[in-house]
Amino acid sequence: MTASATLWAKLGYAGVLPLLISWLASALLPSHALWPQVFVAYSAIILAFMAGSVWTQALNSPQGAPLLLLSNALALLAWLTLLLDQPTAGTALLALGFAVLWWAERRGKGFSQLPAGYARLRSQLSSAVIALHLLQFPTLLLLH
C-alpha cells in the first residue's frame, strides 16, 4: 500500500468516526436532542463532499453528464436535510443519498479507472455510513 493509499484509508475511516460518535451519543444520551442534529449535520456535510468528489469521474467519462447532475442533486439534498430540522426525515434522506451515490459511482465508467484499492475503500466506507444511518432509526424512534 502506497503512502497516499494509507492516507486515504486513515482519512476515510477517521471521517466515519463523527457519525459513529454522534450515533452512540444519541443512543446512550437520549435526553440530549442535540446528538441527532449533530449526526444529520455531519452526514449532510459528508454527502455533499462525496457527491462533489465524483466530478473527477464524471469529467473523465464520455457519459459523465448524468453523474454531474446527480452530484449536484445530492449536494442539494444534503442541504435540504439541514433545513428540515427533522432528524428522522433527514437521516432517511441522507441514507438514501449515500446509497444512490454508491450505486452511481459503481456504475460509472470512471470508477474502474481510479487507483487500486480506492473502489474497495469507498465500498467499505459507504457500507459503514449507510449502516450507521440504519442504526440511527431506532434511536430516533425512541426519542420521539
Secondary structure, DSSP 8 states (H G I E B T S, - for coil): --HHHHHHHHHHHHHHHHHHHHHHHHHH-TT-THHHHHHHHHHHHHHHHHHHHTHHHHHTSTT-HHHHHHHHHHHHHHHHHHHH--HHHHHHHHHHHHHHHHHHHHHSTTGGGS-TTHHHHHHHHHHHHHHHHHHHHHHHHHH-
